[in-house]
Amino acid sequence: MIETKNLKIYAASQDEMEKFIESQTNDILKTAYTEMLNGCIENPEQWEWYAIWMIELKDGTHIGEMCFKGIDSNGIVEIGYGIMEQYQEHGYATEAVKAISNWAFQEPKISSIEAEIDSKNIASKKVLEKCGFVFTGKNGKEGPRYKLTR
């Protein structure tokens, strides 16, 4: 578990992920979260690098999720994150991304962290920039790619 000033962030267990997936009403998210669970099951020794990470306030209120998308052969990991609308604009996404980035860089084989955002999501762009990510000059399936190097 990672604790920050305002947050508790932790990789969900298989049971937690299964319940979370069942509760989803958005088919796109349900598919993405199922892929994460499958990644965990296929790579149990790297659970944290595939799991859904729950973001909670210190009082246990669930406010969002984040994830890694595995580790590639060059030590690059990609993150994704989201904060529920009613908890946005309080700095929680920035706090969570900084914390998970610091956690990831404790693993010596991690060389950089990347994120891809929807080009219309200005708030997410600001979060990444506040956390030290820089635009790579490339676009992926979801939009512009940003990178934070060790």
N, CA, C and O atoms as a GROMACS GRO file, in nm:
protein
  600
    1MET      N    1   0.084  -0.118   0.000
    1MET     CA    2   0.000   0.000   0.000
    1MET      C    3   0.089   0.125   0.000
    1MET      O    4   0.193   0.130   0.066
    2ILE      N    5   0.046   0.222  -0.075
    2ILE     CA    6   0.114   0.352  -0.080
    2ILE      C    7   0.024   0.450  -0.006
    2ILE      O    8  -0.096   0.458  -0.033
    3GLU      N    9   0.081   0.524   0.086
    3GLU     CA   10   0.005   0.627   0.156
    3GLU      C   11   0.067   0.763   0.128
    3GLU      O   12   0.189   0.779   0.130
    4THR      N   13  -0.020   0.860   0.101
    4THR     CA   14   0.023   0.997   0.077
    4THR      C   15  -0.047   1.085   0.181
    4THR      O   16  -0.111   1.035   0.273
    5LYS      N   17  -0.035   1.213   0.164
    5LYS     CA   18  -0.099   1.306   0.258
    5LYS      C   19  -0.249   1.280   0.268
    5LYS      O   20  -0.306   1.279   0.377
    6ASN      N   21  -0.314   1.259   0.152
    6ASN     CA   22  -0.459   1.246   0.149
    6ASN      C   23  -0.511   1.109   0.107
    6ASN      O   24  -0.629   1.080   0.124
    7LEU      N   25  -0.423   1.023   0.054
    7LEU     CA   26  -0.468   0.902  -0.015
    7LEU      C   27  -0.406   0.774   0.036
    7LEU      O   28  -0.298   0.772   0.096
    8LYS      N   29  -0.479   0.665   0.010
    8LYS     CA   30  -0.428   0.529   0.022
    8LYS      C   31  -0.445   0.468  -0.117
    8LYS      O   32  -0.553   0.474  -0.176
    9ILE      N   33  -0.338   0.410  -0.169
    9ILE     CA   34  -0.339   0.352  -0.304
    9ILE      C   35  -0.285   0.210  -0.292
    9ILE      O   36  -0.178   0.189  -0.237
   10TYR      N   37  -0.360   0.113  -0.344
   10TYR     CA   38  -0.315  -0.025  -0.330
   10TYR      C   39  -0.360  -0.110  -0.449
   10TYR      O   40  -0.463  -0.084  -0.512
   11ALA      N   41  -0.279  -0.212  -0.478
   11ALA     CA   42  -0.313  -0.307  -0.584
   11ALA      C   43  -0.421  -0.400  -0.531
   11ALA      O   44  -0.406  -0.461  -0.425
   12ALA      N   45  -0.530  -0.410  -0.604
   12ALA     CA   46  -0.643  -0.493  -0.564
   12ALA      C   47  -0.609  -0.641  -0.574
   12ALA      O   48  -0.528  -0.683  -0.657
   13SER      N   49  -0.672  -0.719  -0.488
   13SER     CA   50  -0.660  -0.864  -0.493
   13SER      C   51  -0.746  -0.918  -0.608
   13SER      O   52  -0.824  -0.843  -0.667
   14GLN      N   53  -0.732  -1.044  -0.638
   14GLN     CA   54  -0.815  -1.105  -0.743
   14GLN      C   55  -0.963  -1.092  -0.709
   14GLN      O   56  -1.044  -1.055  -0.795
   15ASP      N   57  -0.999  -1.120  -0.585
   15ASP     CA   58  -1.139  -1.110  -0.542
   15ASP      C   59  -1.190  -0.967  -0.557
   15ASP      O   60  -1.301  -0.945  -0.606
   16GLU      N   61  -1.110  -0.870  -0.513
   16GLU     CA   62  -1.150  -0.729  -0.525
   16GLU      C   63  -1.168  -0.690  -0.671
   16GLU      O   64  -1.263  -0.620  -0.706
   17MET      N   65  -1.077  -0.736  -0.757
   17MET     CA   66  -1.088  -0.702  -0.899
   17MET      C   67  -1.212  -0.766  -0.961
   17MET      O   68  -1.283  -0.701  -1.038
   18GLU      N   69  -1.238  -0.892  -0.928
   18GLU     CA   70  -1.357  -0.958  -0.984
   18GLU      C   71  -1.485  -0.886  -0.944
   18GLU      O   72  -1.572  -0.865  -1.028
   19LYS      N   73  -1.496  -0.847  -0.818
   19LYS     CA   74  -1.614  -0.773  -0.772
   19LYS      C   75  -1.624  -0.637  -0.839
   19LYS      O   76  -1.732  -0.593  -0.878
   20PHE      N   77  -1.510  -0.571  -0.854
   20PHE     CA   78  -1.506  -0.439  -0.917
   20PHE      C   79  -1.549  -0.449  -1.063
   20PHE      O   80  -1.626  -0.366  -1.112
   21ILE      N   81  -1.500  -0.551  -1.133
   21ILE     CA   82  -1.536  -0.571  -1.273
   21ILE      C   83  -1.686  -0.597  -1.287
   21ILE      O   84  -1.751  -0.541  -1.376
   22GLU      N   85  -1.739  -0.680  -1.200
   22GLU     CA   86  -1.884  -0.709  -1.204
   22GLU      C   87  -1.968  -0.585  -1.184
   22GLU      O   88  -2.079  -0.576  -1.238
   23SER      N   89  -1.919  -0.491  -1.107
   23SER     CA   90  -1.996  -0.370  -1.076
   23SER      C   91  -1.993  -0.267  -1.188
   23SER      O   92  -2.068  -0.169  -1.184
   24GLN      N   93  -1.909  -0.287  -1.288
   24GLN     CA   94  -1.895  -0.189  -1.396
   24GLN      C   95  -2.016  -0.190  -1.490
   24GLN      O   96  -2.067  -0.296  -1.527
   25THR      N   97  -2.060  -0.072  -1.528
   25THR     CA   98  -2.169  -0.060  -1.624
   25THR      C   99  -2.118  -0.016  -1.761
   25THR      O  100  -2.190  -0.026  -1.860
   26ASN      N  101  -1.996   0.033  -1.766
   26ASN     CA  102  -1.934   0.076  -1.892
   26ASN      C  103  -1.860  -0.043  -1.953
   26ASN      O  104  -1.764  -0.093  -1.895
   27ASP      N  105  -1.905  -0.088  -2.070
   27ASP     CA  106  -1.846  -0.206  -2.134
   27ASP      C  107  -1.699  -0.189  -2.168
   27ASP      O  108  -1.622  -0.285  -2.159
   28ILE      N  109  -1.658  -0.069  -2.206
   28ILE     CA  110  -1.518  -0.044  -2.239
   28ILE      C  111  -1.430  -0.062  -2.115
   28ILE      O  112  -1.325  -0.126  -2.121
   29LEU      N  113  -1.475  -0.004  -2.003
   29LEU     CA  114  -1.399  -0.020  -1.878
   29LEU      C  115  -1.402  -0.164  -1.831
   29LEU      O  116  -1.300  -0.215  -1.783
   30LYS      N  117  -1.515  -0.229  -1.844
   30LYS     CA  118  -1.526  -0.369  -1.802
   30LYS      C  119  -1.425  -0.455  -1.878
   30LYS      O  120  -1.359  -0.541  -1.820
   31THR      N  121  -1.414  -0.431  -2.008
   31THR     CA  122  -1.318  -0.505  -2.091
   31THR      C  123  -1.174  -0.475  -2.048
   31THR      O  124  -1.093  -0.566  -2.036
   32ALA      N  125  -1.144  -0.348  -2.026
   32ALA     CA  126  -1.009  -0.308  -1.986
   32ALA      C  127  -0.972  -0.370  -1.851
   32ALA      O  128  -0.861  -0.422  -1.834
   33TYR      N  129  -1.063  -0.364  -1.756
   33TYR     CA  130  -1.036  -0.419  -1.623
   33TYR      C  131  -1.023  -0.571  -1.628
   33TYR      O  132  -0.945  -0.629  -1.554
   34THR      N  133  -1.100  -0.635  -1.715
   34THR     CA  134  -1.088  -0.781  -1.731
   34THR      C  135  -0.951  -0.816  -1.788
   34THR      O  136  -0.890  -0.915  -1.747
   35GLU      N  137  -0.902  -0.736  -1.883
   35GLU     CA  138  -0.768  -0.758  -1.938
   35GLU      C  139  -0.661  -0.744  -1.829
   35GLU      O  140  -0.564  -0.819  -1.827
   36MET      N  141  -0.681  -0.648  -1.738
   36MET     CA  142  -0.586  -0.631  -1.628
   36MET      C  143  -0.587  -0.755  -1.538
   36MET      O  144  -0.481  -0.805  -1.500
   37LEU      N  145  -0.706  -0.802  -1.504
   37LEU     CA  146  -0.716  -0.922  -1.421
   37LEU      C  147  -0.649  -1.040  -1.488
   37LEU      O  148  -0.576  -1.116  -1.424
   38ASN      N  149  -0.674  -1.057  -1.618
   38ASN     CA  150  -0.610  -1.167  -1.691
   38ASN      C  151  -0.458  -1.153  -1.689
   38ASN      O  152  -0.386  -1.252  -1.677
   39GLY      N  153  -0.408  -1.030  -1.701
   39GLY     CA  154  -0.263  -1.006  -1.693
   39GLY      C  155  -0.208  -1.047  -1.557
   39GLY      O  156  -0.098  -1.102  -1.549
   40CYS      N  157  -0.283  -1.020  -1.452
   40CYS     CA  158  -0.241  -1.059  -1.317
   40CYS      C  159  -0.234  -1.211  -1.305
   40CYS      O  160  -0.138  -1.266  -1.251
   41ILE      N  161  -0.338  -1.277  -1.356
   41ILE     CA  162  -0.345  -1.423  -1.346
   41ILE      C  163  -0.233  -1.488  -1.428
   41ILE      O  164  -0.175  -1.588  -1.386
   42GLU      N  165  -0.204  -1.431  -1.544
   42GLU     CA  166  -0.099  -1.486  -1.630
   42GLU      C  167   0.042  -1.453  -1.581
   42GLU      O  168   0.138  -1.522  -1.615
   43ASN      N  169   0.054  -1.347  -1.500
   43ASN     CA  170   0.185  -1.302  -1.450
   43ASN      C  171   0.178  -1.278  -1.299
   43ASN      O  172   0.200  -1.166  -1.254
   44PRO      N  173   0.150  -1.382  -1.221
   44PRO     CA  174   0.130  -1.361  -1.077
   44PRO      C  175   0.252  -1.302  -1.006
   44PRO      O  176   0.237  -1.236  -0.903
   45GLU      N  177   0.371  -1.326  -1.058
   45GLU     CA  178   0.492  -1.271  -0.997
   45GLU      C  179   0.506  -1.121  -1.023
   45GLU      O  180   0.590  -1.055  -0.962
   46GLN      N  181   0.425  -1.068  -1.114
   46GLN     CA  182   0.426  -0.925  -1.144
   46GLN      C  183   0.287  -0.865  -1.123
   46GLN      O  184   0.246  -0.775  -1.196
   47TRP      N  185   0.217  -0.915  -1.023
   47TRP     CA  186   0.079  -0.875  -0.997
   47TRP      C  187   0.059  -0.724  -1.001
   47TRP      O  188  -0.032  -0.675  -1.068
   48GLU      N  189   0.144  -0.651  -0.930
   48GLU     CA  190   0.127  -0.505  -0.918
   48GLU      C  191   0.137  -0.433  -1.052
   48GLU      O  192   0.084  -0.323  -1.069
   49TRP      N  193   0.206  -0.495  -1.148
   49TRP     CA  194   0.227  -0.430  -1.278
   49TRP      C  195   0.111  -0.453  -1.374
   49TRP      O  196   0.111  -0.400  -1.485
   50TYR      N  197   0.011  -0.531  -1.332
   50TYR     CA  198  -0.108  -0.556  -1.414
   50TYR      C  199  -0.237  -0.523  -1.340
   50TYR      O  200  -0.341  -0.507  -1.403
   51ALA      N  201  -0.233  -0.513  -1.209
   51ALA     CA  202  -0.352  -0.500  -1.126
   51ALA      C  203  -0.422  -0.366  -1.140
   51ALA      O  204  -0.363  -0.268  -1.186
   52ILE      N  205  -0.547  -0.364  -1.100
   52ILE     CA  206  -0.619  -0.239  -1.078
   52ILE      C  207  -0.572  -0.187  -0.942
   52ILE      O  208  -0.581  -0.259  -0.842
   53TRP      N  209  -0.523  -0.066  -0.939
   53TRP     CA  210  -0.484  -0.003  -0.813
   53TRP      C  211  -0.599   0.085  -0.769
   53TRP      O  212  -0.643   0.172  -0.844
   54MET      N  213  -0.648   0.064  -0.649
   54MET     CA  214  -0.758   0.142  -0.595
   54MET      C  215  -0.704   0.269  -0.531
   54MET      O  216  -0.601   0.267  -0.462
   55ILE      N  217  -0.773   0.379  -0.554
   55ILE     CA  218  -0.736   0.507  -0.494
   55ILE      C  219  -0.847   0.542  -0.396
   55ILE      O  220  -0.964   0.553  -0.434
   56GLU      N  221  -0.809   0.559  -0.270
   56GLU     CA  222  -0.905   0.591  -0.166
   56GLU      C  223  -0.857   0.712  -0.087
   56GLU      O  224  -0.737   0.737  -0.076
   57LEU      N  225  -0.952   0.785  -0.033
   57LEU     CA  226  -0.917   0.887   0.065
   57LEU      C  227  -0.875   0.814   0.192
   57LEU      O  228  -0.903   0.695   0.207
   58LYS      N  229  -0.810   0.883   0.282
   58LYS     CA  230  -0.763   0.820   0.406
   58LYS      C  231  -0.878   0.756   0.485
   58LYS      O  232  -0.855   0.661   0.560
   59ASP      N  233  -1.001   0.808   0.470
   59ASP     CA  234  -1.115   0.751   0.544
   59ASP      C  235  -1.173   0.626   0.476
   59ASP      O  236  -1.272   0.571   0.523
   60GLY      N  237  -1.111   0.582   0.364
   60GLY     CA  238  -1.156   0.462   0.295
   60GLY      C  239  -1.254   0.487   0.181
   60GLY      O  240  -1.297   0.392   0.116
   61THR      N  241  -1.288   0.612   0.154
   61THR     CA  242  -1.378   0.645   0.044
   61THR      C  243  -1.308   0.620  -0.089
   61THR      O  244  -1.202   0.677  -0.116
   62HIS      N  245  -1.367   0.535  -0.172
   62HIS     CA  246  -1.310   0.504  -0.304
   62HIS      C  247  -1.333   0.624  -0.396
   62HIS      O  248  -1.446   0.669  -0.413
   63ILE      N  249  -1.224   0.675  -0.457
   63ILE     CA  250  -1.238   0.792  -0.544
   63ILE      C  251  -1.186   0.770  -0.686
   63ILE      O  252  -1.202   0.856  -0.772
   64GLY      N  253  -1.122   0.655  -0.711
   64GLY     CA  254  -1.071   0.632  -0.846
   64GLY      C  255  -0.983   0.510  -0.852
   64GLY      O  256  -0.969   0.435  -0.755
   65GLU      N  257  -0.924   0.492  -0.970
   65GLU     CA  258  -0.837   0.378  -0.994
   65GLU      C  259  -0.719   0.422  -1.079
   65GLU      O  260  -0.721   0.526  -1.145
   66MET      N  261  -0.616   0.340  -1.075
   66MET     CA  262  -0.504   0.358  -1.165
   66MET      C  263  -0.448   0.220  -1.197
   66MET      O  264  -0.484   0.122  -1.132
   67CYS      N  265  -0.361   0.214  -1.294
   67CYS     CA  266  -0.304   0.085  -1.331
   67CYS      C  267  -0.172   0.106  -1.405
   67CYS      O  268  -0.141   0.214  -1.454
   68PHE      N  269  -0.097  -0.004  -1.409
   68PHE     CA  270   0.016  -0.015  -1.499
   68PHE      C  271  -0.029  -0.111  -1.608
   68PHE      O  272  -0.128  -0.183  -1.590
   69LYS      N  273   0.039  -0.113  -1.718
   69LYS     CA  274   0.003  -0.204  -1.827
   69LYS      C  275   0.118  -0.300  -1.856
   69LYS      O  276   0.157  -0.321  -1.970
   70GLY      N  277   0.172  -0.357  -1.746
   70GLY     CA  278   0.284  -0.449  -1.760
   70GLY      C  279   0.416  -0.374  -1.776
   70GLY      O  280   0.418  -0.251  -1.783
   71ILE      N  281   0.525  -0.449  -1.783
   71ILE     CA  282   0.659  -0.393  -1.803
   71ILE      C  283   0.712  -0.446  -1.935
   71ILE      O  284   0.714  -0.568  -1.956
   72ASP      N  285   0.755  -0.358  -2.024
   72ASP     CA  286   0.810  -0.409  -2.150
   72ASP      C  287   0.958  -0.445  -2.132
   72ASP      O  288   1.015  -0.424  -2.025
   73SER      N  289   1.018  -0.500  -2.236
   73SER     CA  290   1.156  -0.550  -2.227
   73SER      C  291   1.259  -0.439  -2.206
   73SER      O  292   1.373  -0.467  -2.169
   74ASN      N  293   1.220  -0.313  -2.228
   74ASN     CA  294   1.312  -0.200  -2.206
   74ASN      C  295   1.292  -0.135  -2.070
   74ASN      O  296   1.354  -0.032  -2.040
   75GLY      N  297   1.206  -0.194  -1.986
   75GLY     CA  298   1.181  -0.138  -1.854
   75GLY      C  299   1.086  -0.020  -1.855
   75GLY      O  300   1.087   0.063  -1.764
   76ILE      N  301   1.004  -0.013  -1.958
   76ILE     CA  302   0.906   0.095  -1.968
   76ILE      C  303   0.770   0.042  -1.923
   76ILE      O  304   0.727  -0.066  -1.964
   77VAL      N  305   0.704   0.120  -1.837
   77VAL     CA  306   0.568   0.088  -1.795
   77VAL      C  307   0.477   0.202  -1.837
   77VAL      O  308   0.518   0.318  -1.842
   78GLU      N  309   0.354   0.167  -1.866
   78GLU     CA  310   0.254   0.268  -1.900
   78GLU      C  311   0.153   0.272  -1.787
   78GLU      O  312   0.113   0.168  -1.735
   79ILE      N  313   0.112   0.392  -1.749
   79ILE     CA  314   0.009   0.405  -1.646
   79ILE      C  315  -0.119   0.461  -1.707
   79ILE      O  316  -0.120   0.528  -1.810
   80GLY      N  317  -0.227   0.430  -1.639
   80GLY     CA  318  -0.357   0.488  -1.668
   80GLY      C  319  -0.418   0.524  -1.533
   80GLY      O  320  -0.386   0.461  -1.432
   81TYR      N  321  -0.504   0.623  -1.530
   81TYR     CA  322  -0.563   0.665  -1.403
   81TYR      C  323  -0.693   0.739  -1.428
   81TYR      O  324  -0.717   0.792  -1.536
   82GLY      N  325  -0.775   0.740  -1.326
   82GLY     CA  326  -0.900   0.814  -1.335
   82GLY      C  327  -0.953   0.842  -1.195
   82GLY      O  328  -0.946   0.757  -1.107
   83ILE      N  329  -1.005   0.961  -1.178
   83ILE     CA  330  -1.066   1.002  -1.051
   83ILE      C  331  -1.214   1.028  -1.080
   83ILE      O  332  -1.249   1.093  -1.178
   84MET      N  333  -1.301   0.978  -0.992
   84MET     CA  334  -1.444   1.000  -1.009
   84MET      C  335  -1.474   1.149  -1.013
   84MET      O  336  -1.410   1.228  -0.944
   85GLU      N  337  -1.571   1.187  -1.096
   85GLU     CA  338  -1.597   1.328  -1.124
   85GLU      C  339  -1.614   1.413  -0.998
   85GLU      O  340  -1.561   1.524  -0.991
   86GLN      N  341  -1.686   1.364  -0.900
   86GLN     CA  342  -1.712   1.445  -0.779
   86GLN      C  343  -1.587   1.470  -0.696
   86GLN      O  344  -1.589   1.553  -0.604
   87TYR      N  345  -1.477   1.398  -0.726
   87TYR     CA  346  -1.352   1.417  -0.652
   87TYR      C  347  -1.244   1.484  -0.736
   87TYR      O  348  -1.131   1.500  -0.690
   88GLN      N  349  -1.278   1.524  -0.857
   88GLN     CA  350  -1.181   1.592  -0.943
   88GLN      C  351  -1.161   1.736  -0.895
   88GLN      O  352  -1.241   1.790  -0.820
   89GLU      N  353  -1.052   1.794  -0.940
   89GLU     CA  354  -1.015   1.933  -0.910
   89GLU      C  355  -0.978   1.955  -0.763
   89GLU      O  356  -0.993   2.065  -0.710
   90HIS      N  357  -0.930   1.848  -0.698
   90HIS     CA  358  -0.879   1.858  -0.561
   90HIS      C  359  -0.732   1.819  -0.553
   90HIS      O  360  -0.674   1.814  -0.445
   91GLY      N  361  -0.670   1.792  -0.668
   91GLY     CA  362  -0.529   1.754  -0.671
   91GLY      C  363  -0.503   1.606  -0.645
   91GLY      O  364  -0.388   1.565  -0.634
   92TYR      N  365  -0.610   1.526  -0.635
   92TYR     CA  366  -0.591   1.384  -0.603
   92TYR      C  367  -0.522   1.307  -0.715
   92TYR      O  368  -0.441   1.220  -0.688
   93ALA      N  369  -0.553   1.339  -0.840
   93ALA     CA  370  -0.488   1.268  -0.951
   93ALA      C  371  -0.338   1.296  -0.951
   93ALA      O  372  -0.257   1.205  -0.969
   94THR      N  373  -0.301   1.421  -0.932
   94THR     CA  374  -0.160   1.458  -0.927
   94THR      C  375  -0.090   1.386  -0.811
   94THR      O  376   0.019   1.333  -0.828
   95GLU      N  377  -0.154   1.386  -0.696
   95GLU     CA  378  -0.098   1.319  -0.578
   95GLU      C  379  -0.079   1.170  -0.605
   95GLU      O  380   0.023   1.112  -0.568
   96ALA      N  381  -0.179   1.108  -0.668
   96ALA     CA  382  -0.172   0.964  -0.697
   96ALA      C  383  -0.065   0.932  -0.801
   96ALA      O  384   0.010   0.837  -0.784
   97VAL      N  385  -0.058   1.010  -0.908
   97VAL     CA  386   0.041   0.985  -1.014
   97VAL      C  387   0.183   1.004  -0.960
   97VAL      O  388   0.272   0.925  -0.992
   98LYS      N  389   0.206   1.107  -0.880
   98LYS     CA  390   0.338   1.127  -0.819
   98LYS      C  391   0.374   1.007  -0.732
   98LYS      O  392   0.486   0.956  -0.738
   99ALA      N  393   0.279   0.963  -0.651
   99ALA     CA  394   0.307   0.853  -0.558
   99ALA      C  395   0.335   0.722  -0.632
   99ALA      O  396   0.429   0.651  -0.597
  100ILE      N  397   0.255   0.691  -0.733
  100ILE     CA  398   0.274   0.565  -0.804
  100ILE      C  399   0.403   0.570  -0.887
  100ILE      O  400   0.470   0.468  -0.905
  101SER      N  401   0.438   0.687  -0.937
  101SER     CA  402   0.563   0.702  -1.012
  101SER      C  403   0.683   0.679  -0.921
  101SER      O  404   0.778   0.609  -0.957
  102ASN      N  405   0.680   0.739  -0.802
  102ASN     CA  406   0.789   0.718  -0.705
  102ASN      C  407   0.798   0.571  -0.666
  102ASN      O  408   0.908   0.517  -0.655
  103TRP      N  409   0.684   0.507  -0.647
  103TRP     CA  410   0.682   0.365  -0.613
  103TRP      C  411   0.745   0.283  -0.727
  103TRP      O  412   0.829   0.196  -0.702
  104ALA      N  413   0.705   0.311  -0.850
  104ALA     CA  414   0.755   0.235  -0.966
  104ALA      C  415   0.906   0.249  -0.981
  104ALA      O  416   0.973   0.151  -1.013
  105PHE      N  417   0.959   0.368  -0.959
  105PHE     CA  418   1.102   0.390  -0.976
  105PHE      C  419   1.186   0.326  -0.865
  105PHE      O  420   1.309   0.326  -0.873
  106GLN      N  421   1.122   0.271  -0.763
  106GLN     CA  422   1.196   0.194  -0.663
  106GLN      C  423   1.240   0.059  -0.721
  106GLN      O  424   1.331  -0.005  -0.670
  107GLU      N  425   1.173   0.017  -0.829
  107GLU     CA  426   1.210  -0.108  -0.898
  107GLU      C  427   1.323  -0.074  -0.995
  107GLU      O  428   1.301   0.001  -1.090
  108PRO      N  429   1.444  -0.129  -0.973
  108PRO     CA  430   1.560  -0.093  -1.057
  108PRO      C  431   1.540  -0.114  -1.207
  108PRO      O  432   1.598  -0.041  -1.286
  109LYS      N  433   1.460  -0.212  -1.247
  109LYS     CA  434   1.447  -0.238  -1.391
  109LYS      C  435   1.356  -0.139  -1.463
  109LYS      O  436   1.347  -0.142  -1.586
  110ILE      N  437   1.289  -0.050  -1.390
  110ILE     CA  438   1.201   0.048  -1.454
  110ILE      C  439   1.285   0.167  -1.501
  110ILE      O  440   1.350   0.234  -1.420
  111SER      N  441   1.284   0.192  -1.631
  111SER     CA  442   1.362   0.302  -1.688
  111SER      C  443   1.277   0.427  -1.709
  111SER      O  444   1.326   0.539  -1.696
  112SER      N  445   1.150   0.407  -1.741
  112SER     CA  446   1.062   0.522  -1.761
  112SER      C  447   0.915   0.480  -1.747
  112SER      O  448   0.880   0.362  -1.754
  113ILE      N  449   0.832   0.581  -1.728
  113ILE     CA  450   0.687   0.561  -1.715
  113ILE      C  451   0.623   0.645  -1.824
  113ILE      O  452   0.658   0.762  -1.843
  114GLU      N  453   0.528   0.585  -1.895
  114GLU     CA  454   0.459   0.658  -2.002
  114GLU      C  455   0.310   0.662  -1.973
  114GLU      O  456   0.257   0.580  -1.899
  115ALA      N  457   0.245   0.757  -2.033
  115ALA     CA  458   0.100   0.770  -2.023
  115ALA      C  459   0.049   0.828  -2.154
  115ALA      O  460   0.116   0.907  -2.220
  116GLU      N  461  -0.069   0.786  -2.190
  116GLU     CA  462  -0.134   0.833  -2.312
  116GLU      C  463  -0.267   0.893  -2.272
  116GLU      O  464  -0.342   0.833  -2.195
  117ILE      N  465  -0.296   1.012  -2.322
  117ILE     CA  466  -0.421   1.078  -2.281
  117ILE      C  467  -0.502   1.120  -2.402
  117ILE      O  468  -0.450   1.137  -2.512
  118ASP      N  469  -0.629   1.136  -2.380
  118ASP     CA  470  -0.718   1.191  -2.482
  118ASP      C  471  -0.675   1.336  -2.504
  118ASP      O  472  -0.659   1.410  -2.407
  119SER      N  473  -0.656   1.376  -2.627
  119SER     CA  474  -0.608   1.512  -2.656
  119SER      C  475  -0.701   1.621  -2.602
  119SER      O  476  -0.658   1.734  -2.583
  120LYS      N  477  -0.827   1.588  -2.579
  120LYS     CA  478  -0.922   1.686  -2.526
  120LYS      C  479  -0.918   1.693  -2.373
  120LYS      O  480  -0.980   1.781  -2.314
  121ASN      N  481  -0.846   1.601  -2.309
  121ASN     CA  482  -0.843   1.595  -2.164
  121ASN      C  483  -0.730   1.684  -2.110
  121ASN      O  484  -0.622   1.637  -2.075
  122ILE      N  485  -0.759   1.813  -2.104
  122ILE     CA  486  -0.661   1.913  -2.060
  122ILE      C  487  -0.621   1.890  -1.914
  122ILE      O  488  -0.505   1.910  -1.878
  123ALA      N  489  -0.716   1.849  -1.830
  123ALA     CA  490  -0.686   1.825  -1.689
  123ALA      C  491  -0.582   1.715  -1.673
  123ALA      O  492  -0.490   1.728  -1.592
  124SER      N  493  -0.595   1.607  -1.749
  124SER     CA  494  -0.500   1.497  -1.740
  124SER      C  495  -0.362   1.540  -1.790
  124SER      O  496  -0.260   1.501  -1.735
  125LYS      N  497  -0.361   1.622  -1.894
  125LYS     CA  498  -0.233   1.676  -1.944
  125LYS      C  499  -0.164   1.756  -1.834
  125LYS      O  500  -0.043   1.745  -1.816
  126LYS      N  501  -0.241   1.837  -1.762
  126LYS     CA  502  -0.184   1.918  -1.654
  126LYS      C  503  -0.132   1.830  -1.541
  126LYS      O  504  -0.027   1.859  -1.483
  127VAL      N  505  -0.205   1.722  -1.510
  127VAL     CA  506  -0.159   1.629  -1.407
  127VAL      C  507  -0.023   1.574  -1.444
  127VAL      O  508   0.070   1.577  -1.363
  128LEU      N  509  -0.010   1.525  -1.566
  128LEU     CA  510   0.117   1.467  -1.610
  128LEU      C  511   0.229   1.570  -1.606
  128LEU      O  512   0.340   1.539  -1.561
  129GLU      N  513   0.203   1.689  -1.653
  129GLU     CA  514   0.306   1.792  -1.655
  129GLU      C  515   0.349   1.830  -1.513
  129GLU      O  516   0.468   1.850  -1.488
  130LYS      N  517   0.254   1.839  -1.419
  130LYS     CA  518   0.287   1.869  -1.279
  130LYS      C  519   0.375   1.760  -1.219
  130LYS      O  520   0.455   1.785  -1.129
  131CYS      N  521   0.360   1.638  -1.271
  131CYS     CA  522   0.436   1.524  -1.219
  131CYS      C  523   0.569   1.504  -1.292
  131CYS      O  524   0.641   1.409  -1.263
  132GLY      N  525   0.601   1.594  -1.386
  132GLY     CA  526   0.730   1.588  -1.454
  132GLY      C  527   0.730   1.512  -1.586
  132GLY      O  528   0.836   1.496  -1.646
  133PHE      N  529   0.615   1.465  -1.632
  133PHE     CA  530   0.607   1.397  -1.760
  133PHE      C  531   0.620   1.500  -1.872
  133PHE      O  532   0.576   1.614  -1.858
  134VAL      N  533   0.683   1.459  -1.982
  134VAL     CA  534   0.697   1.546  -2.099
  134VAL      C  535   0.638   1.478  -2.222
  134VAL      O  536   0.643   1.355  -2.234
  135PHE      N  537   0.584   1.557  -2.310
  135PHE     CA  538   0.527   1.505  -2.435
  135PHE      C  539   0.638   1.443  -2.518
  135PHE      O  540   0.743   1.504  -2.536
  136THR      N  541   0.616   1.323  -2.569
  136THR     CA  542   0.719   1.252  -2.645
  136THR      C  543   0.723   1.293  -2.792
  136THR      O  544   0.817   1.259  -2.864
  137GLY      N  545   0.621   1.367  -2.836
  137GLY     CA  546   0.612   1.401  -2.978
  137GLY      C  547   0.538   1.295  -3.057
  137GLY      O  548   0.524   1.306  -3.178
  138LYS      N  549   0.491   1.192  -2.988
  138LYS     CA  550   0.420   1.082  -3.054
  138LYS      C  551   0.277   1.073  -3.002
  138LYS      O  552   0.246   1.114  -2.891
  139ASN      N  553   0.193   1.017  -3.087
  139ASN     CA  554   0.055   0.990  -3.049
  139ASN      C  555   0.030   0.841  -3.056
  139ASN      O  556   0.081   0.772  -3.144
  140GLY      N  557  -0.048   0.791  -2.961
  140GLY     CA  558  -0.088   0.652  -2.961
  140GLY      C  559  -0.235   0.640  -2.997
  140GLY      O  560  -0.294   0.733  -3.050
  141LYS      N  561  -0.294   0.525  -2.968
  141LYS     CA  562  -0.435   0.502  -2.999
  141LYS      C  563  -0.527   0.598  -2.928
  141LYS      O  564  -0.630   0.639  -2.982
  142GLU      N  565  -0.491   0.635  -2.804
  142GLU     CA  566  -0.576   0.722  -2.722
  142GLU      C  567  -0.543   0.870  -2.737
  142GLU      O  568  -0.624   0.955  -2.702
  143GLY      N  569  -0.424   0.901  -2.788
  143GLY     CA  570  -0.385   1.040  -2.802
  143GLY      C  571  -0.238   1.061  -2.772
  143GLY      O  572  -0.159   0.968  -2.782
  144PRO      N  573  -0.200   1.185  -2.734
  144PRO     CA  574  -0.060   1.219  -2.709
  144PRO      C  575   0.002   1.133  -2.600
  144PRO      O  576  -0.064   1.100  -2.501
  145ARG      N  577   0.130   1.097  -2.618
  145ARG     CA  578   0.204   1.016  -2.521
  145ARG      C  579   0.299   1.106  -2.442
  145ARG      O  580   0.366   1.194  -2.498
  146TYR      N  581   0.304   1.081  -2.314
  146TYR     CA  582   0.391   1.154  -2.223
  146TYR      C  583   0.483   1.055  -2.154
  146TYR      O  584   0.451   0.937  -2.140
  147LYS      N  585   0.600   1.105  -2.111
  147LYS     CA  586   0.701   1.015  -2.054
  147LYS      C  587   0.770   1.081  -1.935
  147LYS      O  588   0.800   1.200  -1.936
  148LEU      N  589   0.794   1.000  -1.834
  148LEU     CA  590   0.873   1.041  -1.718
  148LEU      C  591   0.990   0.945  -1.710
  148LEU      O  592   0.972   0.823  -1.701
  149THR      N  593   1.112   1.000  -1.713
  149THR     CA  594   1.232   0.918  -1.712
  149THR      C  595   1.297   0.926  -1.574
  149THR      O  596   1.296   1.030  -1.508
  150ARG      N  597   1.352   0.815  -1.536
  150ARG     CA  598   1.420   0.803  -1.405
  150ARG      C  599   1.523   0.913  -1.389
  150ARG      O  600   1.591   0.920  -1.287
   0.00000   0.00000   0.00000
